[in-house]
Amino acid sequence: MNSKKRHRVCIIGGGFGGLYTAIELNKLDKKRSLEIILIDQNSHFLFTPLLYEAITEEITHWEIAPSFDLLLRKTAITFINKKVINIDFDNQQIFYEDQDSINYDYLVLAVGQKSYFAVEGAKEYAHSFKTLKDVFRLEHTMEKLANIPQNKFNVTVVGAGANGVEIAGKITDKLKDKAQVILIDRGIEILKNFPRGMQQYATKSLIKRNIQIYLETTINKVEEHKIHFTDHLNQDYEIDFNLTLWTVGNMTPKWINQLNLSQDEQGKILTKPTFQLWNFENVFAIGDLVSLIDKQGKKVPAKAQAAFQGSHILAHNIMALSQHKKLKLFSYRHLGDMMTVGINNDIISVAGITMTGFIASIIRKWAYIFRMPTFNHCLEVVKHRLKG
């Protein structure tokens, strides 16, 4: 053990950016010169790319949501299960909801964004799909719906980005003929900004599942069992529903907005290509909370692969800063896109090549399994899958 006082690194948020930064920093800090602390209000990590498989029970909860204590048991990382409500940057102090506090030498903000329900009634009557609690709530609702006597019920999914398309496909495969799934988006196409091949295959898959797609449609109001919307011809309509999933809109947590940091028009924290805040060189931020232009001049997307890549640079930069060495600039490399549109029916797009169907499903699942945060958890999942 180094006899000198160890610098304390506090990482707030245990999503991809936060957890993977902590793990990478733990690997780099061979002399244990740093005290690494991961803080999250949730007790479990959530591997969000495979969250949709939970809908159809293709994957178990423990595989995608291991506890932080379990993940970190063979590391030098300390996990604190508390909710942060404020930070005093001048005194380098973090305040918890329980009125306790902790000081830091280096800080990483990785709390992510929350669901934003911009339409009247959406927060009260629509389900979000971001957390493990959301999964449990959806499973409970679908179980109740599956047992109701009526022949068919409506499920509306708001937002035709990747989240909405994946949810629509999985729910249809789960509930089969019991549900009429309706996918609603205000854009002119599904999967905006995705490769054309992915858009075309996803559209065919949704239509094959008898999913209705309403594009150029604006939702005006959500009631307990009814959605009010305006279509592309400016006609007003209503749809009765039994379940609505809301996949559009994100917002920065309120306590982050109160920190008076430099933010863009969407409330995202502005950082340097080193992930440092412009205001404080010992404070970093990563993940979908961040607005970052990399060293190539490209805006970094709010994707898990960006957080995974960035965590390596961020961990290196904390080590470098603590040792008075040169920091690296982040350069994002887009590795391709993967998504699911139903049971054993996935799409992969890499370097202009699109792969679909069952083979794509196998590749996607195993690619993500090997991206699990720790070797031990990855090994447990692999053994479980092979027993399968």
N, C-alpha and C positions, 0 to 999 in steps of 0.2 A: 504494500500500500504506500502511495506517495505520502510523505510526511507533511507536505504543504497543504494549506487549506484548499479543499476542493471547491471549484466553482459550481454553483447550482444552476441547472438548466430546467426550467419549468415549461412544460408543453401542455397547453390547454386545448383539449379536444382529442379524442381517440379514434377519429376516422382514419381514412387512408393516409392523409398528409401527416397527421400527428403521430399515429402509431408507428408507421413505417420510418418516420424521422427518428423516433425514440430508439427503435430497434437498430437502425443503421448507425446511430451515434454510439450505442452500446458496443457495436462491433469495432468501431474506429477507436474508441477510448480504451486502448489496451492497458494503459498505465493507471486507469481508474482515477484520472485527474478531475473528472466531472461527477457531480451528483445529479443523476437524471431522474426527473419526476414527471410522470404523466398524470394529468388531471382530467377527469371526465365525470359528468353527472350520471352517466349510465354505467352499469357494472359489466356490460358485455360489448365487445366489438361487433360490428355488423359488416359482413362482406357483401356489399350492396349489388355487385354485378350478378350474383346468383340468387338475389332476393326473390325473383319472379318464380324460380323453381319451387319455392315454398308454397306457392298458390296451388300447384298441382301435385304437391308431395313427392316431387322428384328428388328432393334433397331434404335432409332433416335439419331441425333448428340448430342442433349443436355443431353441425358442420359449418354453417355460415355465421353463427353467433356464439363463438367461444367466449368465456369470461376473460377479462383482462388479467385477473389473478392467475388463471391457468396458462394463458399465453406468455406471461412474463416471469413465470416461476423460476426459470433457469437463466435469468438475466440479472443484471445489476440495477434494473429499472424499478423505481418505487411507484406504485399506483395509488392514487388518492381519488376515492369515489365521492366527489363533492361538486356542487354547482357554484361556478364563479359568477359574481355579480358586478365586480368593479376591479379596476387596476389603477394604482398610483404609480405612474411612470417615473416621476421625480424621485420617489423613495424606493422604487423597484419592489413594490408590494402588491400582492394579489389578495383580494377579499372574497370570502366564501359567503354563501347564503346563511350559514349557521353562525355568522359574525366572527368566525375564526379568520386567520390570514397567514400568508407565507411570503417570505422574501425570495427574490431571485437575482442571479447575476446575468443570466441570459433567458430570454422569453420567446416562446413560439406560440403564435395565435393560429389555431387550426380547428376552430369550432364549427366551421361550415355555415351554411345558410338554412333557414327554416322555410317551411311551406308558407306561401302567401296567398290568401284567399281574397282576391280583389273584387269579387262579385258579391252582392248582397245575398246572405243566406248560405253561401258556400261553406263557410267555416262551421256553421251549425249542422248542415245536412249532408256534406260530402266527406268522403274518406280520403285522407292523404295516404301515401305509400312510400314512406322514407325510413321508418324505424321498426324495430322488432315489435313494439306495441301496436303499430299499424298492421303488421302481419297477423298478430293474434286477433285483433279486432275484425279484420277482413275474414279470417277463417271462421270466426264465430258467426258473423253475418251470413256468410255463404252456407254454413251448416243449417242455419234457420231457414234460409230461402229454399234450400234443397228439399226441405220437409213440408213446405206449404202446399196446400191442395191444388192451387190454381195450375193450369196447364203450362203457362209460360209467363215469365216476368222479365221486365226490362232492366238492364244494367247499362248505365251511361258512363263512358270514360271521357273525361274532358282533357284534351291535349293530345295531338297526334305526333309528338316527338317520340324518341326511343322509349321512354317510360310508358307512355300511353299505348303505343303499339304493342309492346311486350305484355303489358297487363291485359289488354283486350284479347290477345291470342290465348294467353294462359287461362283466363277466366272462362272463355268459350270452351276450351278443351276440358276444363274441370267440370263445368256445369252442363255441358253438352246441349241437348235439345230443351232443357229446362229454361234456358236464358236466351233472350235476344239482346245481344251486345251492340251498343251504338257508340261509335267513336266520333267525337265532335272536335273541330279545330277551326280557328278563324283564318288560317292560312289557305293557300291555294293548292297545297300538296301535303302529303304526310312525310315525315322524316326530313324536314327542311334541313339543308346543309349536309345531308348524307349522300353518298354516291348514288348515281342513278340506278345502278343495278340492284342496290339494296331497296330503294324505293319501289321499284317495279315488282320485285319478288315479294316484298312485304304486302303490297297492295293485292296481289294475286292470292296470297295466303289468307288475308283477311276476308276477301270476297268468297273464297272457297269455304270459309267457316261461317258464311252467311252473316258476317258482321256488317252492319250498315255504317257508311262513312259520310258524315256531314261536314263538308269543307266550306270555307268562306262563311262561317256561321259564328255569330257573336252571342254569347250567353248574357242575358240581362239580369236574371234573378233566379235564385234557387230556393224552392220551398221544400217542405218536409218530404213530399213525394212527387214533386213537379219541377221541371226546368222550363224557364221562359227564354226563348232565343229569337234572333232575327237572322234570316237566311241571306244568301247572296243576292236575292231579288228584292231585298228589303221588306220581306213579308214576316210578320210575327207569328210564332207558333209556340205550342206547349207540348212537352213530353212527360208522361207519367213514368216514374221509375221506382224500383224497389231498392236499388243500390247505385250510388254515384261515386266514382273514383276521380279525384282531382289531381292532375299531374302537371299543371302549369303554374308558374309564378314562384319565385323565391325571394326571401328578404333576409337582410342582415339582422342578427339578434339585437334587440333594443339596447342592451347594455354596451354593445360594441359601438353603436351609433353615438352613445353618450361620452365616448372617450376622446372626442375632438381630434381624430386622426384624419389624415388626408384620404378622401374617398372619391370614387367616381360617381356618375349620375345614378348608378344603380345601388349605391351604398357599399360597393366593394372597396376594400382597403388597397390603396396604391402602394406598391413596393418597388424597390430596385430589382434588377435582374439577379441580384444576390439573395433575394427574398427578404432583405432588410427593409424596415420601414424608413421612409424618408426623414422622419422626425427623430428616430432613436436608432443608433447603430447596433445596439445590443438586443433589439427586439426584431423578430422575424415573423412572417405570416405565410401560410401555404394553404392550398385547397380552393374550394369554390367561394371562399370568403374574399379572395384576392383578385385584384386587377393588375396583371403583370405583363409587360412587354419584354420578351427575351432578348438575348444579345443579337439575334438576327433581325430584330425589329418586328417580330410577329407576336400578336396577342395570344397568350396561353389559354387554351380552352378549359372550362370547368369540368374536367373528366378525370376518372380514377387513374388512367395511365399518366396523366400530367402530374398528379400528386405523387404517384409512385416514382416517376423519374425525378421529380423535384426534390423528393425526400433525401436522395443520395447527395445532391448538391448542397441542400440546406444543412445536413448533418456535417458534411465536410467543412462548410463555412463556419459553423459554430466552433468546431475544433480549431480551424485556422485562426479565427478571431481570438480564441482563448490562448493561442500560442503566438500571437502577433505575426501571423503569416498572411500571405495574399489570399484573398477570397476568389472563388470561381463565379463566373456569370452563367446563368442557366440558359440552355438552348433546348427548346422542346422539339422532340422528334415524333411525328405522328406515325404510329405503328400499324394503323388500320382500325377497322371497326368490327365489332361482333355484337350480335343481338339475337334474341329468341323471339319467334312468332308463334310458338305452340310447343306441345310435347314432342321432343325429338325432331324439331323443325327449326333450325337456326340459320342465320346468315353471317358469313364472314366476308369482309372486303379488305384485301391487302394489295397495294401497288396496282390498283386497277383491275384486279382479278376478283371475281365474286364466286364464293362457294356456298351451296345451300343444302338444306335437307338434313338427313340423318347423319351423314359424315361430318357436316359442319357442326352439328350438335355435339358429337363426340369430341371433336377438336376443341370447340369452345369450352366445354365443361372442364376438360383436362388442362387446358391452358390456364383457366382461372384457378383450378385446384392447385396447380404448381405456383401460383402467385399468392397463395395463403401466407399470412405474415410471418409465421415461424416454421422452421423445419419440422419440429415435433408435431404441431397441429396438422401440417400438410401430410405427414406420414400416417397419422391416425385416420385422416380422411381417405387417403389412398388405400389403406388396409380395409377400411369399411366398404369402399367402392368395389374392391377386388373380391371381397366375400360375396357381395351383392346379390 
